Amino acid sequence: MTPDRTRPADSYSPLYFLASLGSGGLAVTFFMFLMFWVPHPDQPVPVFEDLARVFDAGTPAMQATAAIAMTGIAFFAFKNVQLLIWNLRAYAQFKRNDGHAGFASSNAQSATLAMPLALAMTVNAMFIVGLVFVPGLWSIVEYLFPMALVAFLAIAVLAFSQIGSFLGRILTQPGAFQMDGHNSFAQMMPAFALSMIAVGLSAPAAMSQAPAVIGLSLVLSTLLGTASIIYALFAAITGFNSMLSHGTAREAGPTLMVVVPLMTVLGIMALRQTHGLHGLGAHGTPADTLMFLTRLMSVQLVFLALGLLILRRQNYFRDFVFGSQTSPGSYALVCPGVALSVLTHFWVNKGLVGAGLIAKFSPAYWSLTAIAIALQIAMIALVLRLNRQHFARNTAAVPTPAE
């Protein structure tokens, strides 16, 4: 028998941009090691020079940690870019196929927002790569911030163009939107994309020393963040209403947990904005930060529990992760785990340690941090598993068209 050389990924869906997104997110989880464990007294984030000091005079444990983090960042940033390039090429070909017209006239059209979502993540990941691997980058960072704002604004224009195309169609053509096919949180993709752009736009507010750049960053990130929240509320309310009537679409089950990464991304945006506002004379307290992060994590845990309940009832993991069926939407499973891992690091360090409830590097600190690391390891295993399922040749997996 001739082996089947067709990969599930050859049945292309824009949801495969989530494969690039997941790898970029994992690069961020490794950056958390450096962010919170490596001293960086001269700037708000660790840079190459801080790591050089670790390798020159740090403890063996710190040196090993830095080496692991740098290796993880390099590997997953590479996979992020590699999968982004593959997706851009595949999407260009997909648009020329006969099936694209049907896709563009269905509810699934909103999945195209996975493209600006992945693009924004790649810009964020490349900034991390620059901080970690490029000597002297911080000395010219004030020149890079305006360039970053321009890059994120260009991605925002793409995102709003795609959202406008989708909403313009469904809100002007009666019957263009199928409510019975809205039984998931798949329509939250535009909100997720806007939030990822917003968090990128907020970075200069936290790190720049130029008031004009800080102000522009605050305004633009607030605009995108607010748009994300408004879109998410409408999509969640209408989606939940449809799920109550029609049940949850089986392949779209992972989207029930999209609220988890949404909370992390918008939370980091808010923390960056708060840091920028400090430079403009505003003040907050460590207790405020603790309660803010705790509320975000509470929302995350509620939707994580809901999503896992539905996925378990539908035997999603048995069939689409460990079984022979495949769905590009499976990559949406990576986002909640990565997001919860990242926010746990912030909750422990900026929340509990910042408020003085636990001591840094104490047994309690490492016990809670172990949760973040366990989630990170699980998501690494999941990404490697999904990549083999979807991109390896000679696979026995049965591709299932995305909804």
C-alpha positions as CSV (number, residue, x, y, z in Angstrom):
1,M,0.0,0.0,0.0
2,T,1.3,3.4,-0.9
3,P,1.7,5.6,2.2
4,D,-0.5,8.7,2.3
5,R,1.7,11.7,1.9
6,T,-1.1,14.3,2.6
7,R,-0.8,16.3,5.8
8,P,-3.8,17.5,7.6
9,A,-2.4,21.0,7.3
10,D,-2.7,20.7,3.5
11,S,-6.4,21.1,4.0
12,Y,-5.7,24.7,4.9
13,S,-7.6,26.9,7.3
14,P,-6.6,30.4,8.6
15,L,-6.9,28.9,12.1
16,Y,-3.4,27.5,11.4
17,F,-2.1,31.0,12.2
18,L,-2.8,29.8,15.8
19,A,0.2,27.4,15.4
20,S,2.5,30.4,14.9
21,L,0.7,32.2,17.8
22,G,1.3,29.2,20.2
23,S,5.0,29.1,19.5
24,G,5.3,32.8,20.0
25,G,3.4,32.5,23.3
26,L,5.8,29.8,24.5
27,A,8.7,32.1,23.8
28,V,7.1,34.6,26.1
29,T,6.8,31.9,28.9
30,F,10.6,31.4,28.8
31,F,11.1,35.2,28.9
32,M,9.2,35.2,32.2
33,F,12.2,33.3,33.8
34,L,14.4,36.2,32.8
35,M,11.9,38.9,33.6
36,F,11.4,37.9,37.2
37,W,14.5,36.0,38.2
38,V,17.4,37.9,36.6
39,P,18.2,41.3,38.2
40,H,17.8,44.2,35.7
41,P,18.2,47.3,37.8
42,D,18.9,49.7,34.9
43,Q,15.7,49.2,32.9
44,P,12.3,47.6,33.3
45,V,13.1,44.5,31.3
46,P,16.2,42.2,31.2
47,V,18.5,42.8,28.3
48,F,21.6,41.1,26.9
49,E,24.0,42.9,29.3
50,D,22.0,41.6,32.3
51,L,22.4,38.1,31.0
52,A,26.1,38.6,30.3
53,R,26.5,39.5,34.0
54,V,24.7,36.3,35.0
55,F,27.0,34.2,32.9
56,D,30.0,36.1,34.2
57,A,29.3,36.1,37.9
58,G,26.0,34.4,38.6
59,T,25.4,31.2,40.5
60,P,25.4,27.9,38.5
61,A,21.6,27.6,39.1
62,M,21.0,31.1,37.7
63,Q,23.3,30.4,34.7
64,A,21.5,27.2,33.9
65,T,18.2,29.0,34.2
66,A,19.3,31.7,31.8
67,A,20.7,29.2,29.4
68,I,17.4,27.2,29.4
69,A,15.3,30.4,29.0
70,M,17.5,31.7,26.1
71,T,17.3,28.3,24.3
72,G,13.6,28.2,24.7
73,I,13.1,31.7,23.4
74,A,15.4,31.1,20.4
75,F,13.7,27.8,19.5
76,F,10.1,28.9,19.8
77,A,10.7,32.3,18.3
78,F,12.1,30.5,15.3
79,K,9.1,28.2,15.1
80,N,6.9,31.3,15.5
81,V,8.4,33.0,12.4
82,Q,8.7,29.7,10.4
83,L,5.0,28.9,10.9
84,L,4.0,32.5,10.2
85,I,5.8,32.5,6.9
86,W,4.2,29.1,6.0
87,N,0.8,30.5,6.9
88,L,1.2,33.6,4.8
89,R,2.1,31.6,1.8
90,A,-0.6,29.0,2.4
91,Y,-3.2,31.7,2.9
92,A,-2.3,33.5,-0.3
93,Q,-2.8,30.2,-2.1
94,F,-6.0,29.5,-0.2
95,K,-7.5,32.8,-1.4
96,R,-7.1,31.7,-5.0
97,N,-8.9,28.4,-4.4
98,D,-12.5,27.8,-5.4
99,G,-13.4,27.1,-1.8
100,H,-12.5,30.5,-0.6
101,A,-15.7,32.1,-1.8
102,G,-17.7,29.8,0.4
103,F,-15.4,30.5,3.4
104,A,-15.7,34.2,2.9
105,S,-19.5,34.1,2.9
106,S,-19.8,32.1,6.1
107,N,-19.4,32.6,9.8
108,A,-15.9,31.3,9.5
109,Q,-14.7,34.5,7.7
110,S,-13.9,35.9,11.1
111,A,-11.1,33.3,11.4
112,T,-9.0,35.5,9.1
113,L,-8.4,37.7,12.2
114,A,-6.0,34.9,13.3
115,M,-3.6,36.5,10.8
116,P,-3.2,39.9,12.5
117,L,-3.3,38.1,15.8
118,A,-0.2,36.0,14.8
119,L,1.5,39.0,13.2
120,A,1.2,41.0,16.4
121,M,2.5,38.1,18.5
122,T,5.5,37.8,16.1
123,V,6.4,41.5,16.6
124,N,6.2,41.0,20.3
125,A,8.4,37.9,20.1
126,M,11.0,39.6,17.9
127,F,11.3,42.4,20.5
128,I,12.0,39.8,23.1
129,V,14.6,38.2,20.9
130,G,16.2,41.6,20.4
131,L,16.3,42.3,24.1
132,V,17.9,38.9,24.9
133,F,20.3,38.4,22.1
134,V,21.3,41.9,20.7
135,P,24.1,43.7,22.6
136,G,23.5,47.4,23.2
137,L,19.9,47.3,22.0
138,W,18.7,49.3,25.0
139,S,20.9,52.3,24.0
140,I,18.8,52.8,20.9
141,V,15.5,51.6,22.2
142,E,13.9,55.1,22.1
143,Y,14.3,55.0,18.3
144,L,12.7,51.6,18.1
145,F,9.6,52.5,20.0
146,P,8.1,54.7,17.3
147,M,8.9,52.0,14.7
148,A,7.1,49.4,16.9
149,L,4.1,51.7,17.1
150,V,4.0,52.1,13.3
151,A,4.3,48.3,12.9
152,F,1.4,47.6,15.3
153,L,-0.7,50.4,13.7
154,A,-0.2,48.7,10.3
155,I,-1.4,45.4,11.8
156,A,-4.3,47.3,13.4
157,V,-5.3,48.7,10.0
158,L,-5.3,45.1,8.6
159,A,-7.4,43.9,11.5
160,F,-10.0,46.6,11.3
161,S,-10.1,46.1,7.5
162,Q,-10.9,42.4,8.0
163,I,-13.4,43.2,10.8
164,G,-15.1,45.8,8.6
165,S,-15.4,43.3,5.7
166,F,-17.0,40.7,8.0
167,L,-19.3,43.0,9.9
168,G,-20.2,45.0,6.8
169,R,-21.4,41.7,5.2
170,I,-23.3,40.2,8.0
171,L,-24.9,43.4,9.2
172,T,-26.2,44.5,5.8
173,Q,-27.2,41.2,4.2
174,P,-30.2,39.5,5.9
175,G,-29.4,35.9,6.7
176,A,-25.7,36.3,6.0
177,F,-24.9,35.2,9.6
178,Q,-26.0,31.8,10.7
179,M,-27.0,32.0,14.4
180,D,-27.3,28.3,14.7
181,G,-23.6,28.1,13.7
182,H,-22.6,30.6,16.3
183,N,-22.7,28.1,19.1
184,S,-19.1,28.7,20.4
185,F,-16.8,31.5,21.2
186,A,-15.2,31.3,17.7
187,Q,-16.4,34.9,17.0
188,M,-14.1,36.1,19.8
189,M,-11.2,35.9,17.4
190,P,-11.4,39.6,16.3
191,A,-11.4,40.6,20.0
192,F,-8.4,38.5,20.7
193,A,-6.6,40.0,17.7
194,L,-7.3,43.5,18.8
195,S,-6.1,42.8,22.3
196,M,-2.8,41.4,21.1
197,I,-2.3,44.6,19.0
198,A,-3.2,46.6,22.1
199,V,-0.7,45.0,24.3
200,G,2.0,45.6,21.8
201,L,1.0,49.3,21.5
202,S,1.2,49.6,25.3
203,A,4.8,48.5,25.6
204,P,6.3,51.9,24.9
205,A,4.2,53.4,27.7
206,A,6.0,51.1,30.2
207,M,9.5,51.4,28.8
208,S,9.9,54.7,27.1
209,Q,11.2,57.9,28.7
210,A,9.8,60.2,26.1
211,P,6.4,61.8,27.2
212,A,5.1,62.1,23.6
213,V,5.8,58.4,23.0
214,I,4.3,57.4,26.4
215,G,1.2,59.5,25.6
216,L,0.7,58.1,22.1
217,S,1.2,54.6,23.4
218,L,-1.4,55.1,26.2
219,V,-4.0,56.5,23.8
220,L,-3.6,54.0,21.0
221,S,-3.5,50.9,23.3
222,T,-6.6,52.2,25.1
223,L,-8.4,52.5,21.8
224,L,-7.6,49.0,20.7
225,G,-8.1,47.5,24.2
226,T,-11.5,49.1,24.5
227,A,-12.5,47.9,21.0
228,S,-11.4,44.4,22.0
229,I,-13.5,44.5,25.2
230,I,-16.6,45.7,23.4
231,Y,-16.3,43.1,20.6
232,A,-15.6,40.4,23.1
233,L,-18.7,41.2,25.2
234,F,-21.1,41.1,22.2
235,A,-19.5,37.9,20.8
236,A,-19.6,36.1,24.1
237,I,-23.2,37.0,24.9
238,T,-24.6,36.1,21.5
239,G,-22.4,33.0,21.4
240,F,-23.5,31.7,24.8
241,N,-27.1,32.3,23.8
242,S,-26.6,30.2,20.7
243,M,-24.9,27.5,22.7
244,L,-27.9,27.3,25.1
245,S,-30.1,26.7,22.0
246,H,-27.9,24.4,19.9
247,G,-25.3,23.1,22.2
248,T,-21.6,23.7,21.7
249,A,-20.1,23.1,18.3
250,R,-17.7,20.1,18.9
251,E,-14.7,21.3,16.9
252,A,-15.0,24.8,18.3
253,G,-15.0,23.6,21.9
254,P,-11.5,25.0,22.6
255,T,-12.8,28.5,21.9
256,L,-14.7,28.5,25.2
257,M,-11.4,29.2,26.8
258,V,-10.4,32.1,24.6
259,V,-11.3,34.4,27.5
260,V,-8.2,33.1,29.4
261,P,-5.6,34.5,26.9
262,L,-7.8,37.6,26.5
263,M,-7.6,38.3,30.3
264,T,-3.8,37.8,30.2
265,V,-3.2,40.1,27.3
266,L,-5.5,42.9,28.4
267,G,-4.1,42.5,32.0
268,I,-0.5,43.0,30.8
269,M,-1.7,45.9,28.7
270,A,-3.2,47.5,31.8
271,L,0.0,46.9,33.9
272,R,2.1,48.5,31.2
273,Q,-0.3,51.5,31.0
274,T,-0.2,51.8,34.8
275,H,3.6,51.9,34.7
276,G,3.4,54.6,32.0
277,L,1.0,56.6,34.1
278,H,3.4,56.5,37.0
279,G,5.8,58.4,34.8
280,L,3.1,61.0,34.2
281,G,2.5,61.5,38.0
282,A,-0.3,58.9,38.6
283,H,0.1,56.5,41.5
284,G,-1.1,53.0,42.4
285,T,-0.4,50.6,45.2
286,P,0.8,47.0,45.3
287,A,-2.5,46.0,46.9
288,D,-4.3,47.4,43.8
289,T,-2.1,45.4,41.5
290,L,-2.7,42.2,43.6
291,M,-6.5,42.6,43.5
292,F,-6.5,43.4,39.8
293,L,-4.5,40.3,38.9
294,T,-6.5,38.1,41.3
295,R,-9.7,39.2,39.6
296,L,-8.3,38.4,36.2
297,M,-7.2,35.0,37.3
298,S,-10.6,34.4,38.8
299,V,-12.2,35.0,35.5
300,Q,-9.7,32.8,33.8
301,L,-10.3,29.9,36.2
302,V,-14.1,30.1,35.6
303,F,-13.8,29.9,31.9
304,L,-11.1,27.3,32.0
305,A,-13.3,25.1,34.1
306,L,-16.2,25.6,31.7
307,G,-14.1,24.8,28.7
308,L,-12.6,21.7,30.2
309,L,-16.0,20.5,31.3
310,I,-17.4,20.8,27.8
311,L,-14.3,19.3,26.1
312,R,-14.4,16.3,28.5
313,R,-18.1,15.7,27.9
314,Q,-17.5,15.8,24.1
315,N,-14.4,13.6,24.3
316,Y,-12.5,16.3,22.4
317,F,-9.0,15.3,23.7
318,R,-9.6,11.6,23.0
319,D,-10.5,12.3,19.4
320,F,-8.6,15.4,18.3
321,V,-5.5,15.5,20.5
322,F,-4.7,11.8,21.3
323,G,-6.9,10.2,18.6
324,S,-6.8,10.0,14.8
325,Q,-9.0,13.0,14.0
326,T,-7.5,16.5,13.5
327,S,-8.9,20.0,13.5
328,P,-6.9,23.2,13.1
329,G,-8.9,24.6,16.0
330,S,-7.0,22.3,18.3
331,Y,-4.2,24.9,18.4
332,A,-6.6,27.1,20.3
333,L,-6.0,24.8,23.2
334,V,-2.4,26.1,23.5
335,C,-3.5,29.7,24.2
336,P,-5.2,29.2,27.6
337,G,-2.4,27.2,29.1
338,V,0.3,29.6,27.9
339,A,-1.8,32.6,29.1
340,L,-2.5,31.2,32.5
341,S,1.2,30.3,32.9
342,V,2.2,33.9,32.1
343,L,-0.4,35.5,34.3
344,T,0.5,33.2,37.2
345,H,4.1,34.6,37.0
346,F,2.7,38.1,37.1
347,W,0.3,37.3,40.0
348,V,3.1,35.7,42.0
349,N,5.7,38.4,41.4
350,K,3.8,41.6,40.9
351,G,0.9,40.6,43.1
352,L,1.9,38.4,46.0
353,V,5.5,39.4,46.3
354,G,4.8,43.1,45.4
355,A,2.2,43.2,48.2
356,G,4.5,41.6,50.7
357,L,2.4,38.5,51.2
358,I,5.2,36.1,50.3
359,A,8.9,36.4,50.0
360,K,10.6,36.1,46.7
361,F,12.3,32.7,46.2
362,S,10.7,31.3,49.4
363,P,9.2,27.8,49.5
364,A,5.7,29.4,49.0
365,Y,7.0,31.3,46.0
366,W,8.4,28.2,44.3
367,S,5.3,26.2,45.1
368,L,3.1,28.7,43.2
369,T,5.6,29.3,40.5
370,A,5.7,25.5,39.9
371,I,2.1,25.8,38.7
372,A,3.2,28.2,36.0
373,I,6.1,26.0,35.0
374,A,3.9,22.8,34.9
375,L,1.5,24.6,32.6
376,Q,4.4,25.7,30.4
377,I,5.7,22.2,30.1
378,A,2.3,20.8,29.3
379,M,1.8,23.4,26.5
380,I,5.2,22.6,25.1
381,A,4.2,18.9,24.9
382,L,0.9,19.9,23.4
383,V,2.5,22.1,20.7
384,L,5.0,19.3,19.7
385,R,2.1,16.8,19.6
386,L,-0.1,19.0,17.4
387,N,2.8,19.9,15.1
388,R,3.4,16.2,14.5
389,Q,-0.3,15.6,13.9
390,H,-0.8,18.4,11.5
391,F,2.5,19.0,9.7
392,A,4.2,15.5,9.6
393,R,4.1,13.4,6.5
394,N,2.7,9.8,6.5
395,T,0.3,10.6,9.2
396,A,-2.8,8.5,9.7
397,A,-4.7,11.4,11.1
398,V,-8.0,12.2,9.4
399,P,-8.3,15.9,8.6
400,T,-11.6,17.5,9.5
401,P,-12.6,20.7,7.7
402,A,-12.8,23.7,10.0
403,E,-16.2,25.2,10.7
